[in-house]
Every structure is written in C-alpha cells, then in structure tokens.
Amino acid sequence: MGTKAAVIKYLPTYKWFLIASIPYESGKDIADSSLLKFMLGAEIVFIIFTLIYFTFLRHILKPLNSVTSFFSTFSRELDVGHADLRKQIPLSSKAEDEISSLVNSFNKFLEKLRSALTKIEDSKDTLTFVGKTMENSTVSTTSAISQM
C-alpha cells in the first residue's frame, strides 16, 4: 500500500467530519496537471496583454512621432530664417484626443500668425508708399521755397 494524502473538513451544519484520502501519486499528478494548465493560461493572457499594449502604444506614438518630427523641422527652419508658415502639422486621424487637440490648436496658431504677418507686410507697403509721397511733397516744397 502506497502513501496517501488525506483531507479533513468539519461540516458544522451536520456536526460531521468529512475525511477523504487519495493516493499521493494521483494527487501529485492532478496538482502537476493543474499547475501546467495555470501556467499555460498565464502565458496566453500575458501574450494577449502584450499585444494589446504594443498596439495601443503604437497608436499613441505614431501621432506623437509625427508632431515631434514637424516641430523639429520647423524649429530648424526658424533658426535659419526660412520657416514656411503655410505648413501645417498633418493630422492623420479624426480622433478627438489630446494629441489631435494640440495639433489643431497649433495649426490655428500658425494661421493667426500668418494673418498677422500679412497685415504687417500690408502695413509696411502702405507706410512705404506714404513715406515716398511725403518725400516727394517735401522735395516739391523745398524746390518751391528755393525758387522764391
């Protein structure tokens, strides 16, 4: 007769003790089988969560990389004085997340900056015209005074 494992459980409702025994080798086989199933299940769950995590991470990082690339290029262009303010950060998705909100806000900022620079350019042209007109008037007035 081989080694046996026993379990004793008290059942208070009936005031009984329940005693069960099983050959040790059978119990070990059941435990090993359960542990193997648990480990396999844990590995499957780990793989699924890893795939979900990297998919989510890629979904988040792709727009961030696009924004980072744009800012890097735009910054270099500003440093040398050749930034094209007509450029906008490309928005790859219609998502309503923080990154999209940041991109939309920056693109609106660039539009307002372009508008302000256009107004400044127009004002410069107007002031140049007024300055030349005043210069011509001054020359005319100076020559009229010298003829007197």
Sequence and secondary structure as in RCSB ss.txt:
>XXXX:A:sequence
MGTKAAVIKYLPTYKWFLIASIPYESGKDIADSSLLKFMLGAEIVFIIFTLIYFTFLRHILKPLNSVTSFFSTFS
RELDVGHADLRKQIPLSSKAEDEISSLVNSFNKFLEKLRSALTKIEDSKDTLTFVGKTMENSTVSTTSAISQM
>XXXX:A:secstr
   EEEEEEEETTTTEEEEEEEEHHHHHHHHHHHHHHHHHHHHHHHHHHHHHHHHHHHHHHHHHHHHHHHHHHHH
HHHHHT   TT          SHHHHHHHHHHHHHHHHHHHHHHHHHHHHHHHHHHHHHHHHHHHHHHHHHH 
